[in-house]
Amino acid sequence: MFDLGIAAQSICLTAYSLGLGTVIVGLFDHNKAKEILGVPDDYELVSLIPLGYPAKDPEAPKRREIGEFTHSEKF
């Protein structure tokens, strides 16, 4: 699953560099999606990445200060 996450991130970043929008989806009816997409039974479908041209380019959310989520020497 770790490698899948890295691959999905790379796909999304590459799509973004080409002006496309994506989202990684993991909550869906896996069996129905396999049926619709014709995925063989010996494969496991764990995520989908819808891809398209976004209607708008939203601004990135404000970043949190690093001190809000880091700890030094103890929690």
Secondary structure, DSSP 4 states (H G I P E B T S, - for coil): -HHHHHHHHHHHHHHHHTT-EE--B--S-HHHHHHHHT--TTS----B--EE--SS-PPPPPPPPGGGT--SS--
